[in-house]
Amino acid sequence: MTAAFHLDPIGRAGRGNSDLPTPLSQTCAVRLIDRRTGQTHRINGRPLVLFTRNPIEAIAELLSGRDASVWEARVEPIGGAA
């Protein structure tokens, strides 16, 4: 399952009225997505993906200083729960 996130007007990560993900024992892939194309942002041709057990920090890092109308972060759990 994939979840999409954005920053609210004061810079907090969120997805509407839903709760934020909490630190997990399971690793997640967090991708920066261009809303205009629906594609993962690439740097030198490689997709920008952060692998983490704390998606809140990864989302904040990826969306920091970016226009929320253009960018979103998507979180995908990897493998089974530990």
C-alpha positions, -999 to 999 in steps of 0.1 A, spaced: 0 0 0 12 35 -9 4 67 9 9 102 -4 18 132 18 22 169 15 32 199 37 5 221 52 9 259 50 32 260 81 55 232 69 41 201 88 38 169 69 4 155 66 -23 140 44 -55 159 51 -71 148 84 -54 114 85 -28 105 111 9 106 102 29 74 100 49 66 131 84 52 133 82 16 121 100 -16 127 95 -21 90 115 -3 64 98 20 39 107 36 6 98 73 5 97 88 -30 95 124 -41 67 127 -67 61 155 -92 23 160 -92 24 174 -127 37 142 -142 30 116 -115 66 105 -119 93 100 -92 118 129 -92 152 119 -107 187 132 -101 212 124 -128 187 99 -142 182 80 -109 150 81 -89 152 99 -56 142 74 -30 149 74 8 148 41 26 139 46 63 121 33 93 110 68 102 89 81 73 79 113 91 116 125 90 120 114 54 89 132 42 99 164 60 134 162 44 121 156 9 94 183 10 114 209 28 115 241 8 94 227 -21 61 240 -34 34 217 -21 13 223 -52 40 206 -73 55 180 -50 43 151 -28 59 123 -10 48 86 -13 55 60 13 57 23 4 63 -4 30 91 -28 20 88 -65 28 70 -80 58 69 -65 93 99 -73 115 
